[in-house]
Amino acid sequence: MERVQFELDPRHDHVELNQLLKLVGACDSGGAGKALVASGVVTVDGAVELRKTCKIRSGQRVSLGDVEIYVS
């Protein structure tokens, strides 16, 4: 399993899920991120997340296939 560490911009307390997927290179665009989330293959803290613009905060873990993203 590939583990990716993502550090939030200090000026913001969250990142939208679809944008996070784009920023870590899990997909090519925010639109592609939305499609991934809508397909039900993305989990946040172990639960399937279907809200495309769900706010991801520090301490949360996002999984997609064999990639785990830790947000700090």
Rosetta constraint file for C-alpha pairs under 8 A:
AtomPair CA 1 CA 66 HARMONIC 4.92 0.50
AtomPair CA 1 CA 67 HARMONIC 5.89 0.50
AtomPair CA 1 CA 68 HARMONIC 7.22 0.50
AtomPair CA 2 CA 66 HARMONIC 6.15 0.50
AtomPair CA 2 CA 67 HARMONIC 4.80 0.50
AtomPair CA 2 CA 68 HARMONIC 6.21 0.50
AtomPair CA 3 CA 67 HARMONIC 5.92 0.50
AtomPair CA 3 CA 68 HARMONIC 4.86 0.50
AtomPair CA 3 CA 69 HARMONIC 5.96 0.50
AtomPair CA 3 CA 70 HARMONIC 7.43 0.50
AtomPair CA 4 CA 24 HARMONIC 7.62 0.50
AtomPair CA 4 CA 67 HARMONIC 7.26 0.50
AtomPair CA 4 CA 68 HARMONIC 6.08 0.50
AtomPair CA 4 CA 69 HARMONIC 4.69 0.50
AtomPair CA 4 CA 70 HARMONIC 6.16 0.50
AtomPair CA 5 CA 69 HARMONIC 5.83 0.50
AtomPair CA 5 CA 70 HARMONIC 4.92 0.50
AtomPair CA 5 CA 71 HARMONIC 6.14 0.50
AtomPair CA 5 CA 72 HARMONIC 7.39 0.50
AtomPair CA 6 CA 24 HARMONIC 7.33 0.50
AtomPair CA 6 CA 69 HARMONIC 6.72 0.50
AtomPair CA 6 CA 70 HARMONIC 5.99 0.50
AtomPair CA 6 CA 71 HARMONIC 4.84 0.50
AtomPair CA 6 CA 72 HARMONIC 6.20 0.50
AtomPair CA 7 CA 71 HARMONIC 5.85 0.50
AtomPair CA 7 CA 72 HARMONIC 4.86 0.50
AtomPair CA 8 CA 12 HARMONIC 6.93 0.50
AtomPair CA 8 CA 13 HARMONIC 7.22 0.50
AtomPair CA 8 CA 14 HARMONIC 6.92 0.50
AtomPair CA 8 CA 15 HARMONIC 7.26 0.50
AtomPair CA 8 CA 58 HARMONIC 7.16 0.50
AtomPair CA 8 CA 71 HARMONIC 6.93 0.50
AtomPair CA 8 CA 72 HARMONIC 6.09 0.50
AtomPair CA 9 CA 13 HARMONIC 7.73 0.50
AtomPair CA 13 CA 57 HARMONIC 6.23 0.50
AtomPair CA 13 CA 58 HARMONIC 7.51 0.50
AtomPair CA 14 CA 55 HARMONIC 5.67 0.50
AtomPair CA 14 CA 56 HARMONIC 5.23 0.50
AtomPair CA 14 CA 57 HARMONIC 4.58 0.50
AtomPair CA 14 CA 58 HARMONIC 7.20 0.50
AtomPair CA 15 CA 19 HARMONIC 6.78 0.50
AtomPair CA 15 CA 20 HARMONIC 6.25 0.50
AtomPair CA 15 CA 55 HARMONIC 5.67 0.50
AtomPair CA 15 CA 56 HARMONIC 5.28 0.50
AtomPair CA 15 CA 57 HARMONIC 6.76 0.50
AtomPair CA 16 CA 20 HARMONIC 6.15 0.50
AtomPair CA 16 CA 52 HARMONIC 7.62 0.50
AtomPair CA 16 CA 53 HARMONIC 4.77 0.50
AtomPair CA 16 CA 54 HARMONIC 5.48 0.50
AtomPair CA 16 CA 55 HARMONIC 4.79 0.50
AtomPair CA 16 CA 56 HARMONIC 5.97 0.50
AtomPair CA 17 CA 21 HARMONIC 6.40 0.50
AtomPair CA 17 CA 33 HARMONIC 7.71 0.50
AtomPair CA 17 CA 52 HARMONIC 6.10 0.50
AtomPair CA 17 CA 53 HARMONIC 5.29 0.50
AtomPair CA 17 CA 54 HARMONIC 5.36 0.50
AtomPair CA 17 CA 55 HARMONIC 6.27 0.50
AtomPair CA 17 CA 56 HARMONIC 6.12 0.50
AtomPair CA 18 CA 22 HARMONIC 6.55 0.50
AtomPair CA 18 CA 30 HARMONIC 5.38 0.50
AtomPair CA 18 CA 31 HARMONIC 7.44 0.50
AtomPair CA 18 CA 32 HARMONIC 7.83 0.50
AtomPair CA 18 CA 33 HARMONIC 4.40 0.50
AtomPair CA 18 CA 34 HARMONIC 5.26 0.50
AtomPair CA 18 CA 37 HARMONIC 7.23 0.50
AtomPair CA 18 CA 52 HARMONIC 5.72 0.50
AtomPair CA 18 CA 53 HARMONIC 5.97 0.50
AtomPair CA 18 CA 54 HARMONIC 7.98 0.50
AtomPair CA 19 CA 23 HARMONIC 6.05 0.50
AtomPair CA 19 CA 29 HARMONIC 7.78 0.50
AtomPair CA 19 CA 30 HARMONIC 5.34 0.50
AtomPair CA 19 CA 33 HARMONIC 6.86 0.50
AtomPair CA 19 CA 53 HARMONIC 7.93 0.50
AtomPair CA 20 CA 24 HARMONIC 6.24 0.50
AtomPair CA 21 CA 25 HARMONIC 6.34 0.50
AtomPair CA 21 CA 26 HARMONIC 5.11 0.50
AtomPair CA 21 CA 27 HARMONIC 6.10 0.50
AtomPair CA 21 CA 30 HARMONIC 7.61 0.50
AtomPair CA 21 CA 33 HARMONIC 5.79 0.50
AtomPair CA 22 CA 26 HARMONIC 5.88 0.50
AtomPair CA 22 CA 27 HARMONIC 5.14 0.50
AtomPair CA 22 CA 28 HARMONIC 5.88 0.50
AtomPair CA 22 CA 29 HARMONIC 5.40 0.50
AtomPair CA 22 CA 30 HARMONIC 5.79 0.50
AtomPair CA 22 CA 32 HARMONIC 7.99 0.50
AtomPair CA 22 CA 33 HARMONIC 6.34 0.50
AtomPair CA 26 CA 33 HARMONIC 7.95 0.50
AtomPair CA 27 CA 32 HARMONIC 6.04 0.50
AtomPair CA 27 CA 33 HARMONIC 6.05 0.50
AtomPair CA 28 CA 32 HARMONIC 6.39 0.50
AtomPair CA 28 CA 33 HARMONIC 7.77 0.50
AtomPair CA 29 CA 33 HARMONIC 6.28 0.50
AtomPair CA 30 CA 34 HARMONIC 6.23 0.50
AtomPair CA 31 CA 35 HARMONIC 6.37 0.50
AtomPair CA 32 CA 36 HARMONIC 6.29 0.50
AtomPair CA 33 CA 37 HARMONIC 6.27 0.50
AtomPair CA 33 CA 52 HARMONIC 7.67 0.50
AtomPair CA 34 CA 38 HARMONIC 6.07 0.50
AtomPair CA 34 CA 52 HARMONIC 5.17 0.50
AtomPair CA 34 CA 53 HARMONIC 7.82 0.50
AtomPair CA 35 CA 39 HARMONIC 6.17 0.50
AtomPair CA 36 CA 40 HARMONIC 6.92 0.50
AtomPair CA 36 CA 41 HARMONIC 6.40 0.50
AtomPair CA 36 CA 42 HARMONIC 6.90 0.50
AtomPair CA 37 CA 41 HARMONIC 6.31 0.50
AtomPair CA 37 CA 42 HARMONIC 5.50 0.50
AtomPair CA 37 CA 49 HARMONIC 6.76 0.50
AtomPair CA 37 CA 50 HARMONIC 5.50 0.50
AtomPair CA 37 CA 51 HARMONIC 7.04 0.50
AtomPair CA 37 CA 52 HARMONIC 5.69 0.50
AtomPair CA 38 CA 50 HARMONIC 5.44 0.50
AtomPair CA 38 CA 51 HARMONIC 7.43 0.50
AtomPair CA 38 CA 52 HARMONIC 6.77 0.50
AtomPair CA 39 CA 50 HARMONIC 7.79 0.50
AtomPair CA 40 CA 48 HARMONIC 6.30 0.50
AtomPair CA 40 CA 49 HARMONIC 6.83 0.50
AtomPair CA 40 CA 50 HARMONIC 6.16 0.50
AtomPair CA 41 CA 48 HARMONIC 7.09 0.50
AtomPair CA 41 CA 64 HARMONIC 6.18 0.50
AtomPair CA 41 CA 65 HARMONIC 7.21 0.50
AtomPair CA 42 CA 48 HARMONIC 5.88 0.50
AtomPair CA 42 CA 49 HARMONIC 6.04 0.50
AtomPair CA 42 CA 50 HARMONIC 7.76 0.50
AtomPair CA 42 CA 62 HARMONIC 7.06 0.50
AtomPair CA 42 CA 63 HARMONIC 5.76 0.50
AtomPair CA 42 CA 64 HARMONIC 4.93 0.50
AtomPair CA 42 CA 65 HARMONIC 7.76 0.50
AtomPair CA 43 CA 47 HARMONIC 5.01 0.50
AtomPair CA 43 CA 48 HARMONIC 4.21 0.50
AtomPair CA 43 CA 49 HARMONIC 5.32 0.50
AtomPair CA 43 CA 62 HARMONIC 5.62 0.50
AtomPair CA 43 CA 63 HARMONIC 5.14 0.50
AtomPair CA 43 CA 64 HARMONIC 6.70 0.50
AtomPair CA 44 CA 48 HARMONIC 6.39 0.50
AtomPair CA 44 CA 49 HARMONIC 6.07 0.50
AtomPair CA 44 CA 60 HARMONIC 7.01 0.50
AtomPair CA 44 CA 61 HARMONIC 5.71 0.50
AtomPair CA 44 CA 62 HARMONIC 4.51 0.50
AtomPair CA 44 CA 63 HARMONIC 6.48 0.50
AtomPair CA 45 CA 60 HARMONIC 6.13 0.50
AtomPair CA 45 CA 61 HARMONIC 5.08 0.50
AtomPair CA 45 CA 62 HARMONIC 6.26 0.50
AtomPair CA 45 CA 63 HARMONIC 7.97 0.50
AtomPair CA 46 CA 61 HARMONIC 7.83 0.50
AtomPair CA 46 CA 62 HARMONIC 7.83 0.50
AtomPair CA 46 CA 63 HARMONIC 7.71 0.50
AtomPair CA 49 CA 54 HARMONIC 7.97 0.50
AtomPair CA 56 CA 60 HARMONIC 6.64 0.50
AtomPair CA 56 CA 71 HARMONIC 7.80 0.50
AtomPair CA 57 CA 71 HARMONIC 6.81 0.50
AtomPair CA 57 CA 72 HARMONIC 7.65 0.50
AtomPair CA 58 CA 71 HARMONIC 5.01 0.50
AtomPair CA 58 CA 72 HARMONIC 4.38 0.50
AtomPair CA 59 CA 70 HARMONIC 6.99 0.50
AtomPair CA 59 CA 71 HARMONIC 5.57 0.50
AtomPair CA 59 CA 72 HARMONIC 5.64 0.50
AtomPair CA 60 CA 70 HARMONIC 6.29 0.50
AtomPair CA 60 CA 71 HARMONIC 5.63 0.50
AtomPair CA 60 CA 72 HARMONIC 7.81 0.50
AtomPair CA 61 CA 68 HARMONIC 6.79 0.50
AtomPair CA 61 CA 69 HARMONIC 5.62 0.50
AtomPair CA 61 CA 70 HARMONIC 4.78 0.50
AtomPair CA 61 CA 71 HARMONIC 6.35 0.50
AtomPair CA 62 CA 68 HARMONIC 5.77 0.50
AtomPair CA 62 CA 69 HARMONIC 5.00 0.50
AtomPair CA 62 CA 70 HARMONIC 6.62 0.50
AtomPair CA 63 CA 67 HARMONIC 5.69 0.50
AtomPair CA 63 CA 68 HARMONIC 4.46 0.50
AtomPair CA 63 CA 69 HARMONIC 6.15 0.50
AtomPair CA 64 CA 68 HARMONIC 6.58 0.50
